[in-house]
Amino acid sequence: METDDMAERCRYRVSWSKEDNEYVATCVEFPSLSWLDQSRSGAPMELLFCLQMSFGI
């Protein structure tokens, strides 16, 4: 399976963290990973980069 295909098949969620005062992006398929970012659009992009670097997806 190609990297882009796997990334497109993953389900991402972005929510506001009151505790961290930032947006948190999570991936349903990899629940132990998350990424905090000040912007709503930046959080999932950085999480995707993290997944690509960690798992080669």
N, C-alpha and C positions, 0 to 999 in steps of 0.2 A: 504494500500500500504506500502510495506517495505521501510525502510530508504534508502537502497542502490538503490532500483528501482527509487525512486523519485530523488535522486541525479544524476542518470544516465539519467533521462529524462530532466533535466534542461540543458539549453544551456549557455555556458560560453564563455566569450570573454576576451582576454588579449591584451592590447595595451600599448604603451609607453606614459607616461605623461611627457611632457617637463616641465610643471609647477612644478611638484613634483620631477622630475628627478628619477622616479621609474616606474616600471610596475604597471598597474592598472588592476585588474580582476573585471569583472562585470558579473552578472547573468541576462539574459533576463527576466526571470520570476519574479525576485525581483529587479527591476531597482533602487531602493533606496539604495541598498547595494553594496559596493565595498570594495576592499582590495588592499592596496599598498604594494609592496615588491621590494627589490633590484634585485631579481631573477625572470626570466620569469616563471620558473616552480613553484616557491614558492607562487606567487600571487594567482593562482587558488586553490592550496591546502589549503591555509589559508582561502580563501573565502568559500570553501566547509565546513571547520571546523566551521566557523562563522554561516553558514546556519544550520548546524546540531545542534549547540548549541542554536541558536535563535528559530528555528522552529521545531526541532526534526525530520528533514528530513534526 
